[in-house]
């Protein structure tokens, strides 16, 4: 397997971190919508909150999770110093 250059590895790491933080933000938004839908007395407001959750879940959660996973794995595999990068590194830390 060919190793990536240092700027490419850094770019993949930045993509991984940005997408993971976005995934966390979408998840917090979904929790907020779930609480709002459960706490409201209005059936229309609850339905709107649950419909918004479905849209966010269908269009954002799965793509963000797959992108975060693939960027994380590609960064992990491309690290120098071992076949698995960090996980397979034989270098001592001290």
PEKAVEN-V659242 format. One record per pair of residues at least 12 apart in sequence whose C-alpha atoms are under 10 Angstrom apart, sorted by the first residue. I is the first residue (numbers start at 1). GAP is how many residues later the second one is. If there is no record, write none. Layout:
# PEKAVEN-V659242
I/GAP
I/GAP
This chain:
# PEKAVEN-V659242
1/76
1/77
1/82
2/76
3/74
3/75
3/76
3/77
4/70
4/71
4/73
4/74
4/75
4/76
5/73
5/74
5/75
6/72
6/73
6/74
8/67
8/70
9/62
9/65
9/66
9/67
9/69
9/70
9/71
10/65
11/60
11/64
12/58
12/59
12/60
12/61
12/62
12/63
12/64
12/66
13/55
13/58
13/59
13/60
13/61
13/62
13/63
14/57
14/58
14/61
15/52
15/53
15/56
15/57
15/60
16/48
16/51
16/52
16/53
16/54
16/55
16/56
16/57
16/58
16/59
17/51
17/54
17/55
18/50
19/44
19/45
19/46
19/47
19/48
19/49
19/50
19/52
19/53
20/44
20/45
20/46
20/47
20/48
20/49
20/51
20/52
21/43
21/47
22/38
22/39
22/42
22/43
22/46
23/37
23/38
23/39
23/40
23/41
23/42
23/44
23/45
24/37
24/40
24/41
26/27
26/30
26/31
26/34
26/35
26/38
27/26
27/29
27/30
27/33
27/34
29/24
29/27
30/19
30/20
30/22
30/23
30/24
30/26
30/27
30/31
31/22
32/17
32/21
33/13
33/15
33/16
33/17
33/18
33/19
33/20
34/12
34/15
34/16
34/18
34/19
35/14
36/13
36/14
37/12
37/13
37/14
37/16
38/12
76/12
